[in-house]
C-alpha cells in the first residue's frame, strides 16, 4: 500500500512536517523568555533534538523520491552541520565552563537555523523542478 500517490504529495507532506517542527521550536523554545532559565546543556540538547527531528523528517520524505541526489545533498548538509554544532556544543560544555563566547554562539545558532528551517528543503524542491523542466 502506497502512503502517497505521487512524489509531489510526499514532498509537500515533508515540507509541512518540517514547517510544523520549525514553528514549534521557535514558538515554544527559542522565543520564550522562560527558556533562558533552563540550564544551557538542556537548551543545547533540546535544539539538537529538534534539528535531528527535522533531519529524519526530511530523510524519510526525500529518501523515497525518485530523485536520489536530493537525499544525498540533504544528508551531506545535515550531517556536516550536525557535526559542526555538536563540536561547538562539546567545546562549550567541556572547556568554557559556563562562559559562552558570543560569536561562537551566534555561529552555532546560524548553522542550527539553516538545518532546522524549511529553506533547504524548499530550495532542493525548486532546484529539482527547474532541472526537470530544463531536461524535458
Secondary structure, DSSP 4 states (H G I P E B T S, - for coil): --S-SSHHHHHHHHHHHHHHHHHHHIIIIIT-GGGGGS-HHHHHHHHHHHHHHHHHHHHHHHHTSS-HHHHHHHHHHHHHHHHHHHHHHHHIIIIITT---HHHHHHHHHHHHHHHSTHHHHHHHHHHHHHHHHH-
